[in-house]
Amino acid sequence: MTSIDDVLAWDLSGLPTAAAQLATLTDRLWDASREAVVAAGSDEAWHGATHDAATQRVGVVAVSMRRSAQATSTATDFVRGSTAILENAQSTLRARVLSARNAGFTVAPDGSVTHADPERRADSLYLTEAVQQLLATAGEFDRVFASEIYRSALQIDGSGDAVGLPDGSTGAPEKAAQALPALSPERRRTYWESLSRAEKDKLLRSAPEVVGNLDGVPFDDRITANRVTMLDRLDDARESGADDAARLRSMLADGRTFLAYDPDTGEFIELVGEIAPDARGTAVFVPGTGTAGDDVDDLRRRALALNEQTGAPIIVWANGTFPQTIVSDPRHAPLKSMAVDPRLAAENAPRLKSFTEALDAELATAAPGVETTVIGHSYGGTVVGTAEQLGMRADRVVYASAAGTGALPGVGWHNPDSDVARYSITPPGDLIHYAQDGGGLLHGGDPDDADGVVRLDSGYLSPDDHGHRALLEGPSSHSAYLDDPGSDAFGAIVDVIVGDEPARYVDRRPDMHQVDDLTEDVVNSASAIGRLSGHLLLDTVTGPARGLLGLFD
């Protein structure tokens, strides 16, 4: 408890000087933040990844300085405002105590007043109440102002309960989490990196499901946030007996790292390997039809094989809704849920483009100069192609058994990297050839024949027990090479990722069999397509595939 001696001993003479010094510091922080941003953009001839990384970092520092300036400005106002109030409380208490003592009363440190004459007891009680009220008021002023000044100091290092908000003010972590999705990824990254470690941890604890899925948040913090979300969901699954407990345990095992995870939809992005300056490249793999949350382990196996052969980090991008069938009865499932419909590719493409931009920002700081390959398999090829139409940047792109080159009719690729190298790989007999040939207006056409695309040799499978290597061909070839790290096609993708020259296409078999050569299964599949969606397809396809589908009208 504050005593009378404490209040009367206050030395308030230094407060005006402290306020002036804080005001000067505030002005210097504001000026420095502005000058840093101007200086970073002053050299018009400086371009490239180093410039972008340096400019982004200057922006982070500038935001931190502005937030510190806001804190010191608040402290200045409280110091200035408190000086006169504390001086008045101190002088009023001093006068009352001095007056009582001059009148023969004894004033104790706690403000109680007594007198040797019993007849002055009423006066003593009156003075006790008055003095203790003044003492309590002075003590309360002291605590309030000290608390606010201390709170301002905590804003500088983020060690208080509040966190810095994107608008420069401070507030609860939940309020910051609500504001994050509305920011652009660039501003989101600048804001995030301007926070102290303590502030970031508050957001990770309060809203992991938000932080873990936002482009612009650095990868390490996204990984931490998604792990927190998975641990929380695993606790819920244990209590409810939900079927996803085993899958969550697998996702949490062996140090696996996820850059996105939506527990409600199962959508995810998994990073396999480490982003490092000495990596020979990095790759983003976009899978195709049938992809869902329960494919996370199978897709990881493919990524691990690529990681082992390249030493490059491999990112499985399954952060969207994928069609679950090639075609099915439209009376029982919406057309949009089928691979013949390109609308899901058009919806996924902006998210893929945003993620590759976040990857570029991450590489600029963690692994400058490391190049990126984006691989789209099957329906994922249409997703990748559409992202390129929207301006996705990549150093290299692989259309692997891809359904097409993009779902936006009449729109070309707009990869901002003028030196982008594009490749395709489609084994002979892969049924995707029929979609490539016939679905031009739906999925964008055949990547094997697209301008500027180098078709790679699909070659042979791994040797069998007798050392024989079978040609990669037929319906099973569509995905077989992704599960065969010893196949030539898998090796071609490895070469692209690390920047080596892959082997070019060798014509060993026809891409598409004649109708007479089709197996019964292929005929039945084609017949189903013709019956269920023939009118839609026949309005859009041309060439041999139109004739093929027309057989089943």
C-alpha positions, 0 to 999 in steps of 0.5 A: 500500500502506498504510504504518505511518506511515499507520496511526499517523496515523489520526485516529479521534476524529471517527468517533463524532461522524460516526456520531451525525450519520448516525444523526440524518440517518437519523431525520430522513429516516424522519420526513420521509417519513412526515410527507410522506405524511400531509400529502398525504392530510390534506385530505379535501376536495381531489380531482381530477387535480392531487391525484392527481398531487401525491399520487403525486409525494409518494409518489415522494419519500417512497420516495426518502427511505426508500431514502436513510434505509436507506443512511445507516442502513447507513453508521451501522452500519459507522462505529460498528462500525469505530471500535472495530476500527480503534482496536484495530488502530491501538493494537496496531500502535503498541505493537508498533512502539514496543516494537521500536524501544525494543529497538534495532530499526529498523522501516521504513514497510512493516513490515520490521524490522532490527537492527545486530547480525547475531546479532539477525537471527532476532528481526528476521525474527520481528518483521517477520512480526508487524508486517507481519501487523498492518499488513496486518490494519489495512489490510484493515479500513480497505479493507473499512469504507471500501468498505461506507461508500462502497457505502452512499453510492452507494445514495443516488445510484444510481451503484454496481453495485446498484439500489434494490429495491421492498422498500427493500433493494438488489440487482442490476438483474436482481433488480429486474426480476424483482420489477417484474411483481408490483407494481401499476402504481401502486406500480410507477410510484412505485418507478420514479420513486424511482430515480435516472437511473443506476439506471433505465438499469441496468434498461433495459440489463439487462431492456428486454423487461420494462421496456418492457411494464409499465404504470406505467413512465413512457412515455419509459422504456418507449419507450427499453426497447422500442427497445433490444429492437428493436435487439437483435432486429434484430441477431439477425434479421440473423444468422439471416436472419429475415423480420422484419428489414424490419419491425424496420427500419421500426419503428426508422425515423423516430423511431417510438415504442413503448409495448409490444413483444413480439418473440415474439408481435408484440403492440405499442402505438405512440404516434404524435405527442407527449403535450404540455400543449397537445394538443387531446386524445389517442386510443387506437385498438383495431383488430379482426379480423386484427390482428397484428404485420405490420399495424404499418405499416398501422395507423400510417398510419391513426394518422398521418392522425388525428394530422395532422388533430387534432394529438393523439397517437394510440396504436395499441393492439394489445397482445393476441391478436386473432381472425384470421378471422370464422369458419372450419372449426372442424375446422382452427382453434379457435373462440376464434381466430374473431371470432364468439367473444368470449373474446379480447375478454374476455382483452384488456379487462383489459390495455386497462383497465390501459393506459388507467390508465397513460395517465391517470397519464402525462397527469396529469404530462405533459399535465394536463387533456388528455382521452382518447378510446378508439376500438374498431373492429370486434372492437376495439369489443367489446374496448373495451366489455368494458373499459368493463364492467370500469371503464375510464375515458375522457372519450369512447368511439367504437364504430366499426363495432363488433361489440358493446358488451361480452362480459360477459353482463348487465354494464353499463358502469362507466366511472368518469367520469360525464360520459363521452360515447359515440358510434357510427358504422356505415355502412349496408350494413356487414356488422357490422350482422348481428353487432350485431343477432344477436350480443347474447349474444356481443358485447353488442348493437348500440352504435348503439341502446345507451342513452346512445350518440350515433350519428354520421353516416357520410356520404360518401367523399372526392371522386373525380377528378370531384368526385363523393362516393359514399355510404359504404355496403356491405360495403367501408364497414366499414374504408374510412373509416379509410383515407379522411381526407377522408371524413365518417366520418373527420372525425366521429372527428376531431371527437370526439377534439378535443372538437368537436360531430360531425354526428349520424346521417342515415338515407340507406340501410337498415342491413341489406339484405333477404335478397333484396338480398344479393349472392352473396358475402354469401350465401356468407359467411352460408351458411358461418357458418350451416353452421360455427357455426349451432348456437352462433349460433342458440342466442344470436341473435334477430331478423332475423339468426336468420332469416338464419342459419336459411336455411342450417341 
